[in-house]
C-alpha cells in the first residue's frame, strides 16, 4: 500500500530514501509539498510528508493523518505496518 502522511495537492520533491528493515521491504521517501496558504492566496505553505512504498505495487493509497499535537513521526509505526500488509 502507498501510505502518504499529507494530502498531496501538488508535486512533492523527494529529499531522502530509506529502506525499513523486516519483511516485506518498505521504502520511504521524505517529500515537501507546496500548497496554497488559502484558496486564491498567492503565498505557499510547505508541507513535510513521508511516502511509504510497499515491496509490491501497484497498491492502494492510504492517507494517515496525525491530528493536532502529533507529527508524521507519531504515525510512522502505523504507516510502516500498513505498507507491509
N, CA, C and O atoms as CSV, one atom per row, in Angstrom:
chain,resi,resn,atom,element,x,y,z
A,1,UNK,N,N,0.825,-1.176,0.000
A,1,UNK,CA,C,0.000,0.000,0.000
A,1,UNK,C,C,0.871,1.241,0.000
A,1,UNK,O,O,1.952,1.256,0.588
A,2,UNK,N,N,0.407,2.242,-0.640
A,2,UNK,CA,C,1.098,3.520,-0.615
A,2,UNK,C,C,0.547,4.319,0.546
A,2,UNK,O,O,-0.656,4.569,0.613
A,3,UNK,N,N,1.409,4.721,1.457
A,3,UNK,CA,C,0.993,5.468,2.623
A,3,UNK,C,C,1.499,6.898,2.460
A,3,UNK,O,O,2.688,7.112,2.225
A,4,UNK,N,N,0.638,7.841,2.579
A,4,UNK,CA,C,1.016,9.235,2.417
A,4,UNK,C,C,0.649,9.973,3.694
A,4,UNK,O,O,-0.475,9.849,4.181
A,5,UNK,N,N,1.595,10.748,4.245
A,5,UNK,CA,C,1.369,11.420,5.510
A,5,UNK,C,C,0.765,12.807,5.356
A,5,UNK,O,O,0.502,13.471,6.358
A,6,UNK,N,N,0.542,13.252,4.158
A,6,UNK,CA,C,-0.087,14.551,3.930
A,6,UNK,C,C,-0.850,14.496,2.616
A,6,UNK,O,O,-0.487,13.742,1.714
A,7,UNK,N,N,-1.891,15.284,2.509
A,7,UNK,CA,C,-2.675,15.336,1.290
A,7,UNK,C,C,-1.819,15.913,0.184
A,7,UNK,O,O,-1.288,17.016,0.314
A,8,UNK,N,N,-1.683,15.177,-0.900
A,8,UNK,CA,C,-0.853,15.629,-1.998
A,8,UNK,C,C,-1.651,16.580,-2.873
A,8,UNK,O,O,-2.499,16.146,-3.653
A,9,UNK,N,N,-1.391,17.854,-2.749
A,9,UNK,CA,C,-2.116,18.857,-3.510
A,9,UNK,C,C,-1.277,19.383,-4.662
A,9,UNK,O,O,-1.800,20.072,-5.538
A,10,UNK,N,N,0.007,19.074,-4.682
A,10,UNK,CA,C,0.872,19.415,-5.796
A,10,UNK,C,C,2.054,18.459,-5.762
A,10,UNK,O,O,2.165,17.637,-4.852
A,11,UNK,N,N,2.932,18.562,-6.742
A,11,UNK,CA,C,4.066,17.644,-6.836
A,11,UNK,C,C,5.010,17.823,-5.656
A,11,UNK,O,O,5.309,18.950,-5.262
A,12,UNK,N,N,5.479,16.716,-5.092
A,12,UNK,CA,C,6.436,16.775,-3.994
A,12,UNK,C,C,7.843,16.590,-4.517
A,12,UNK,O,O,8.041,16.117,-5.636
A,13,UNK,N,N,8.807,16.958,-3.719
A,13,UNK,CA,C,10.207,16.806,-4.071
A,13,UNK,C,C,10.812,15.802,-3.113
A,13,UNK,O,O,10.762,15.995,-1.898
A,14,UNK,N,N,11.390,14.719,-3.650
A,14,UNK,CA,C,11.981,13.695,-2.808
A,14,UNK,C,C,13.282,14.209,-2.201
A,14,UNK,O,O,14.165,14.684,-2.915
A,15,UNK,N,N,13.393,14.110,-0.884
A,15,UNK,CA,C,14.590,14.588,-0.198
A,15,UNK,C,C,15.484,13.436,0.252
A,15,UNK,O,O,16.702,13.599,0.317
A,16,UNK,N,N,14.901,12.263,0.568
A,16,UNK,CA,C,15.695,11.137,1.046
A,16,UNK,C,C,14.916,9.853,0.837
A,16,UNK,O,O,13.685,9.861,0.799
A,17,UNK,N,N,15.644,8.744,0.702
A,17,UNK,CA,C,15.025,7.430,0.566
A,17,UNK,C,C,15.677,6.508,1.583
A,17,UNK,O,O,16.902,6.477,1.704
A,18,UNK,N,N,14.852,5.746,2.323
A,18,UNK,CA,C,15.336,4.848,3.362
A,18,UNK,C,C,14.657,3.503,3.201
A,18,UNK,O,O,13.463,3.450,2.907
A,19,UNK,N,N,15.387,2.416,3.387
A,19,UNK,CA,C,14.803,1.078,3.409
A,19,UNK,C,C,14.555,0.714,4.864
A,19,UNK,O,O,15.478,0.742,5.677
A,20,UNK,N,N,13.303,0.369,5.202
A,20,UNK,CA,C,12.954,-0.046,6.559
A,20,UNK,C,C,13.130,-1.561,6.626
A,20,UNK,O,O,12.523,-2.283,5.835
A,21,UNK,N,N,13.960,-2.061,7.566
A,21,UNK,CA,C,14.240,-3.496,7.629
A,21,UNK,C,C,13.020,-4.317,8.052
A,21,UNK,O,O,12.105,-3.810,8.700
A,22,UNK,N,N,13.031,-5.588,7.672
A,22,UNK,CA,C,11.965,-6.511,8.032
A,22,UNK,C,C,11.104,-6.841,6.838
A,22,UNK,O,O,10.824,-5.971,6.013
A,23,UNK,N,N,10.677,-8.094,6.734
A,23,UNK,CA,C,9.888,-8.493,5.573
A,23,UNK,C,C,8.456,-8.013,5.676
A,23,UNK,O,O,7.964,-7.903,6.799
A,24,UNK,N,N,7.759,-7.722,4.620
A,24,UNK,CA,C,8.357,-7.350,3.337
A,24,UNK,C,C,8.932,-5.945,3.404
A,24,UNK,O,O,8.594,-5.166,4.295
A,25,UNK,N,N,9.798,-5.629,2.461
A,25,UNK,CA,C,10.501,-4.344,2.468
A,25,UNK,C,C,9.547,-3.176,2.238
A,25,UNK,O,O,8.582,-3.277,1.481
A,26,UNK,N,N,9.840,-2.075,2.904
A,26,UNK,CA,C,9.096,-0.833,2.728
A,26,UNK,C,C,10.123,0.261,2.427
A,26,UNK,O,O,11.086,0.433,3.175
A,27,UNK,N,N,9.922,0.983,1.354
A,27,UNK,CA,C,10.805,2.091,1.004
A,27,UNK,C,C,10.100,3.385,1.388
A,27,UNK,O,O,8.922,3.566,1.081
A,28,UNK,N,N,10.816,4.284,2.057
A,28,UNK,CA,C,10.229,5.570,2.426
A,28,UNK,C,C,10.917,6.680,1.652
A,28,UNK,O,O,12.107,6.608,1.345
A,29,UNK,N,N,10.136,7.706,1.344
A,29,UNK,CA,C,10.668,8.909,0.703
A,29,UNK,C,C,10.135,10.120,1.454
A,29,UNK,O,O,8.924,10.265,1.617
A,30,UNK,N,N,11.022,10.986,1.911
A,30,UNK,CA,C,10.607,12.236,2.527
A,30,UNK,C,C,10.341,13.235,1.414
A,30,UNK,O,O,11.172,13.410,0.523
A,31,UNK,N,N,9.191,13.889,1.460
A,31,UNK,CA,C,8.810,14.834,0.416
A,31,UNK,C,C,8.355,16.144,1.041
A,31,UNK,O,O,7.917,16.179,2.191
A,32,UNK,N,N,8.461,17.205,0.279
A,32,UNK,CA,C,7.915,18.501,0.654
A,32,UNK,C,C,6.875,18.855,-0.396
A,32,UNK,O,O,7.148,18.810,-1.595
A,33,UNK,N,N,5.690,19.206,0.062
A,33,UNK,CA,C,4.587,19.531,-0.832
A,33,UNK,C,C,4.271,21.014,-0.669
A,33,UNK,O,O,4.035,21.484,0.444
A,34,UNK,N,N,4.267,21.739,-1.765
A,34,UNK,CA,C,3.911,23.156,-1.737
A,34,UNK,C,C,2.420,23.281,-2.001
A,34,UNK,O,O,1.918,22.773,-3.004
A,35,UNK,N,N,1.710,23.958,-1.100
A,35,UNK,CA,C,0.261,24.124,-1.211
A,35,UNK,C,C,-0.087,25.594,-0.957
A,35,UNK,O,O,0.618,26.278,-0.216
A,36,UNK,N,N,-1.173,26.079,-1.570
A,36,UNK,CA,C,-1.585,27.467,-1.317
A,36,UNK,C,C,-1.892,27.682,0.167
A,36,UNK,O,O,-2.394,26.783,0.841
A,37,UNK,N,N,-1.584,28.886,0.669
A,37,UNK,CA,C,-1.901,29.232,2.061
A,37,UNK,C,C,-3.402,29.170,2.310
A,37,UNK,O,O,-3.847,28.743,3.375
A,38,UNK,N,N,-4.171,29.596,1.326
A,38,UNK,CA,C,-5.633,29.616,1.383
A,38,UNK,C,C,-6.131,29.679,-0.053
A,38,UNK,O,O,-5.361,30.025,-0.949
A,39,UNK,N,N,-7.394,29.356,-0.298
A,39,UNK,CA,C,-7.910,29.448,-1.661
A,39,UNK,C,C,-7.690,30.844,-2.254
A,39,UNK,O,O,-8.110,31.848,-1.680
A,40,UNK,N,N,-7.035,30.887,-3.394
A,40,UNK,CA,C,-6.782,32.140,-4.080
A,40,UNK,C,C,-5.616,32.947,-3.533
A,40,UNK,O,O,-5.289,33.994,-4.092
A,41,UNK,N,N,-4.981,32.498,-2.464
A,41,UNK,CA,C,-3.856,33.232,-1.862
A,41,UNK,C,C,-2.599,33.043,-2.710
A,41,UNK,O,O,-2.370,31.959,-3.246
A,42,UNK,N,N,-1.790,34.085,-2.833
A,42,UNK,CA,C,-0.571,33.962,-3.636
A,42,UNK,C,C,0.545,33.200,-2.920
A,42,UNK,O,O,1.420,32.636,-3.577
A,43,UNK,N,N,0.530,33.175,-1.597
A,43,UNK,CA,C,1.595,32.520,-0.836
A,43,UNK,C,C,1.431,31.014,-0.757
A,43,UNK,O,O,0.341,30.480,-0.961
A,44,UNK,N,N,2.537,30.337,-0.458
A,44,UNK,CA,C,2.539,28.882,-0.326
A,44,UNK,C,C,2.972,28.476,1.072
A,44,UNK,O,O,3.745,29.179,1.723
A,45,UNK,N,N,2.469,27.343,1.525
A,45,UNK,CA,C,2.980,26.695,2.730
A,45,UNK,C,C,3.696,25.430,2.279
A,45,UNK,O,O,3.349,24.848,1.252
A,46,UNK,N,N,4.677,25.012,3.033
A,46,UNK,CA,C,5.463,23.831,2.693
A,46,UNK,C,C,5.098,22.709,3.666
A,46,UNK,O,O,5.349,22.814,4.867
A,47,UNK,N,N,4.512,21.649,3.147
A,47,UNK,CA,C,4.085,20.515,3.965
A,47,UNK,C,C,5.159,19.425,3.917
A,47,UNK,O,O,5.607,19.032,2.840
A,48,UNK,N,N,5.562,18.947,5.078
A,48,UNK,CA,C,6.551,17.894,5.202
A,48,UNK,C,C,5.808,16.563,5.304
A,48,UNK,O,O,4.913,16.423,6.137
A,49,UNK,N,N,6.163,15.587,4.470
A,49,UNK,CA,C,5.455,14.304,4.458
A,49,UNK,C,C,6.433,13.168,4.210
A,49,UNK,O,O,7.559,13.387,3.763
A,50,UNK,N,N,5.990,11.955,4.505
A,50,UNK,CA,C,6.744,10.755,4.183
A,50,UNK,C,C,5.839,9.829,3.388
A,50,UNK,O,O,4.694,9.589,3.772
A,51,UNK,N,N,6.355,9.307,2.279
A,51,UNK,CA,C,5.638,8.345,1.451
A,51,UNK,C,C,6.230,6.968,1.749
A,51,UNK,O,O,7.447,6.787,1.714
A,52,UNK,N,N,5.363,6.004,2.040
A,52,UNK,CA,C,5.771,4.624,2.317
A,52,UNK,C,C,5.352,3.761,1.136
A,52,UNK,O,O,4.161,3.634,0.852
A,53,UNK,N,N,6.315,3.169,0.450
A,53,UNK,CA,C,6.022,2.317,-0.701
A,53,UNK,C,C,6.263,0.860,-0.340
A,53,UNK,O,O,7.334,0.515,0.160
A,54,UNK,N,N,5.271,-0.003,-0.590
A,54,UNK,CA,C,5.438,-1.428,-0.283
A,54,UNK,C,C,6.331,-2.104,-1.312
A,54,UNK,O,O,6.645,-1.526,-2.352
A,55,UNK,N,N,6.731,-3.322,-1.017
A,55,UNK,CA,C,7.578,-4.081,-1.933
A,55,UNK,C,C,6.854,-4.371,-3.237
A,55,UNK,O,O,7.479,-4.428,-4.296
A,56,UNK,N,N,5.547,-4.554,-3.169
A,56,UNK,CA,C,4.773,-4.906,-4.374
A,56,UNK,C,C,3.824,-3.769,-4.709
A,56,UNK,O,O,3.030,-3.340,-3.871
A,57,UNK,N,N,3.911,-3.283,-5.943
A,57,UNK,CA,C,2.999,-2.250,-6.438
A,57,UNK,C,C,2.468,-2.691,-7.793
A,57,UNK,O,O,3.112,-3.521,-8.434
A,58,UNK,N,N,1.347,-2.196,-8.262
A,58,UNK,CA,C,0.547,-1.137,-7.654
A,58,UNK,C,C,-0.153,-1.616,-6.388
A,58,UNK,O,O,-0.378,-2.808,-6.179
A,59,UNK,N,N,-0.482,-0.645,-5.562
A,59,UNK,CA,C,-1.156,-0.911,-4.298
A,59,UNK,C,C,-2.074,0.262,-3.983
A,59,UNK,O,O,-1.872,1.357,-4.507
A,60,UNK,N,N,-3.074,0.056,-3.142
A,60,UNK,CA,C,-3.967,1.161,-2.767
A,60,UNK,C,C,-3.213,2.257,-2.017
A,60,UNK,O,O,-2.206,1.988,-1.362
A,61,UNK,N,N,-3.696,3.471,-2.114
A,61,UNK,CA,C,-3.129,4.596,-1.360
A,61,UNK,C,C,-3.904,4.763,-0.052
A,61,UNK,O,O,-5.130,4.659,-0.030
A,62,UNK,N,N,-3.186,5.018,1.021
A,62,UNK,CA,C,-3.787,5.245,2.332
A,62,UNK,C,C,-3.214,6.541,2.877
A,62,UNK,O,O,-1.997,6.731,2.876
A,63,UNK,N,N,-4.073,7.430,3.339
A,63,UNK,CA,C,-3.645,8.688,3.940
A,63,UNK,C,C,-3.745,8.552,5.451
A,63,UNK,O,O,-4.816,8.251,5.977
A,64,UNK,N,N,-2.631,8.772,6.159
A,64,UNK,CA,C,-2.612,8.693,7.619
A,64,UNK,C,C,-2.396,10.109,8.139
A,64,UNK,O,O,-1.362,10.718,7.867
A,65,UNK,N,N,-3.357,10.632,8.878
A,65,UNK,CA,C,-3.259,11.984,9.429
A,65,UNK,C,C,-2.964,11.906,10.920
A,65,UNK,O,O,-3.609,11.145,11.641
A,66,UNK,N,N,-2.008,12.677,11.380
A,66,UNK,CA,C,-1.608,12.618,12.791
A,66,UNK,C,C,-2.487,13.459,13.704
A,66,UNK,O,O,-2.475,13.237,14.915
A,67,UNK,N,N,-3.241,14.406,13.186
A,67,UNK,CA,C,-4.088,15.246,14.027
A,67,UNK,C,C,-3.282,16.334,14.713
A,67,UNK,O,O,-2.062,16.402,14.565
A,68,UNK,N,N,-3.969,17.182,15.465
A,68,UNK,CA,C,-3.303,18.288,16.150
A,68,UNK,C,C,-2.444,17.766,17.298
A,68,UNK,O,O,-2.850,16.868,18.034
A,69,UNK,N,N,-1.278,18.331,17.435
A,69,UNK,CA,C,-0.374,17.944,18.511
A,69,UNK,C,C,0.506,16.766,18.167
A,69,UNK,O,O,1.405,16.434,18.941
A,70,UNK,N,N,0.283,16.115,17.028
A,70,UNK,CA,C,1.101,14.986,16.609
A,70,UNK,C,C,2.092,15.414,15.551
A,70,UNK,O,O,2.220,16.598,15.240
A,71,UNK,N,N,2.780,14.451,15.009
A,71,UNK,CA,C,3.719,14.703,13.921
A,71,UNK,C,C,3.736,13.477,13.027
A,71,UNK,O,O,3.168,12.438,13.364
A,72,UNK,N,N,4.394,13.611,11.882
A,72,UNK,CA,C,4.477,12.450,10.990
A,72,UNK,C,C,5.230,11.307,11.673
A,72,UNK,O,O,5.008,10.140,11.351
A,73,UNK,N,N,6.108,11.633,12.605
A,73,UNK,CA,C,6.838,10.593,13.333
A,73,UNK,C,C,5.933,9.807,14.284
A,73,UNK,O,O,6.188,8.634,14.557
A,74,UNK,N,N,4.878,10.451,14.788
A,74,UNK,CA,C,3.985,9.765,15.722
A,74,UNK,C,C,3.133,8.698,15.042
A,74,UNK,O,O,2.636,7.794,15.713
A,75,UNK,N,N,2.954,8.784,13.722
A,75,UNK,CA,C,2.173,7.774,12.984
A,75,UNK,C,C,3.060,6.886,12.113
A,75,UNK,O,O,2.551,6.060,11.356
A,76,UNK,N,N,4.376,7.046,12.213
A,76,UNK,CA,C,5.300,6.251,11.405
A,76,UNK,C,C,5.148,4.745,11.623
A,76,UNK,O,O,5.154,4.000,10.643
A,77,UNK,N,N,5.013,4.260,12.869
A,77,UNK,CA,C,4.836,2.808,13.052
A,77,UNK,C,C,3.555,2.286,12.371
A,77,UNK,O,O,3.568,1.203,11.786
A,78,UNK,N,N,2.477,3.032,12.443
A,78,UNK,CA,C,1.226,2.622,11.786
A,78,UNK,C,C,1.403,2.623,10.278
A,78,UNK,O,O,0.998,1.674,9.606
A,79,UNK,N,N,2.002,3.678,9.738
A,79,UNK,CA,C,2.200,3.779,8.288
A,79,UNK,C,C,3.078,2.630,7.778
A,79,UNK,O,O,2.798,2.047,6.731
A,80,UNK,N,N,4.123,2.317,8.513
A,80,UNK,CA,C,5.018,1.231,8.133
A,80,UNK,C,C,4.282,-0.116,8.178
A,80,UNK,O,O,4.435,-0.936,7.272
A,81,UNK,N,N,3.498,-0.339,9.214
A,81,UNK,CA,C,2.754,-1.593,9.339
A,81,UNK,C,C,1.744,-1.743,8.206
A,81,UNK,O,O,1.590,-2.833,7.655
A,82,UNK,N,N,1.060,-0.666,7.856
A,82,UNK,CA,C,0.094,-0.722,6.759
A,82,UNK,C,C,0.777,-1.009,5.429
A,82,UNK,O,O,0.242,-1.750,4.604
A,83,UNK,N,N,1.951,-0.430,5.212
A,83,UNK,CA,C,2.676,-0.657,3.959
A,83,UNK,C,C,3.173,-2.093,3.840
A,83,UNK,O,O,3.368,-2.590,2.732
A,84,UNK,N,N,3.381,-2.764,4.975
A,84,UNK,CA,C,3.855,-4.148,4.945
A,84,UNK,C,C,2.747,-5.155,4.677
A,84,UNK,O,O,3.041,-6.318,4.403
A,85,UNK,N,N,1.492,-4.751,4.747
A,85,UNK,CA,C,0.370,-5.681,4.540
A,85,UNK,C,C,0.232,-6.066,3.097
A,85,UNK,O,O,-0.659,-6.840,2.747
